[in-house]
Amino acid sequence: MKQSTPPAIEVKDLSKTYEGGFQALSEVNLNIEHGEIFALLGPNGAGKTTLISILCGLVTRSSGEIRIGGHDIIRDYRSARQLVGLVPQELATDSFESVWDTVSFSRGLFGLKRNDAVVAGVLRDLSLYDKRDKQIRTLSGGMKRRVMIAKALAHEPRILFLDEPTAGVDVELRQDMWNLVRGLQHNGVTIILTTHYIEEAEQMAERVGVINHGRLLLVEETSQLMRKLGRKQLTIELGQSIKQVPDQLNGYRLSLINDGSALIYDYADEFKESGIADLLRRLNQAGIVINDLHTDQSSLEDIFLDLLKDRQ
């Protein structure tokens, strides 16, 4: 019988308590599949960076089990670490080294033979090749961040961690970074990113995890999360103001706004268009003239903030 391939990352009952008693993580359970883009969302101090640092072998866990590509990160450290690339939040490079030298050196740190073709390919993918001989200190902040990604990719990892990858970069560079991430995924690389930019997770990630106070509150497909928790509203602009919602419409979640000149209807995703059509017929029967209709749906940011508020 053919054995199934283990997930890219398996985390079971992971906890971390620092000296002094601060618990940064509490019983985190998480599986991340090969080739997916997974976004970890949470406010400052939620435990995002601690989780990534433990997975990358930079911080020691207090308890729990972790496997990277099926390799236990303690018993089979070298095999697990070989699979992982990390782009930390802080820029950390030797300012006086050239771009080429620092990326090549990072490859050597993993015991890999020199391979100029790989290094050149990484630099081209990141639009750094024409700056390969430049000292890092001469580069802009955005280019330095690209160098950090190049260093993480130099040993050809299959799993890439991006800790706040677009923090402090301009909109154009952020779009370039997103395109790069999609290209890496196309080549089979698993991407795990932490971000404060909710739209980044909404556009990029197939699944999101929300973490707060060291606890993983939920893990959900982005589209499913939007469907299940996203609020939808229908705004009904009226031909003339009314003082109250007619009694025959009390079964609907309607509220008056703008001094009675408009109605707001909150409805769930599973409440199909037929429900809206029925509401409109009832409004017409009640003699209420409709001038215009438009709908709004909550964003992932709205959902994220509501989750944090509800689970304080």
Secondary structure, 3 states (H helix, E strand, C coil): CCCCCCCCEEEEEEEEECCCCCEEEEEEEEEECCCCEEEEECCCCCCHHHHHHHHCCCCCCCEEEEEECCEECCCCHHHHHHCEEEECCCCCCCCCCEHHHHHHHHHHHCCCCCCHHHHHHHHHHCCCHHHCCCEHHHCCHHHHHHHHHHHHHCCCCCEEEEECCCCCCCHHHHHHHHHHHHHHHHCCCEEEEEECCHHHHHHHCCEEEEEECCEEEEEEEHHHHHHHHCCEEEEEEECCCCCCCCHHHCCCCEEEEHHHCEEEEEECCCCCHHHHHHHHHHHHHCCCCEEEEEEEECCHHHHHHHHHHHCC
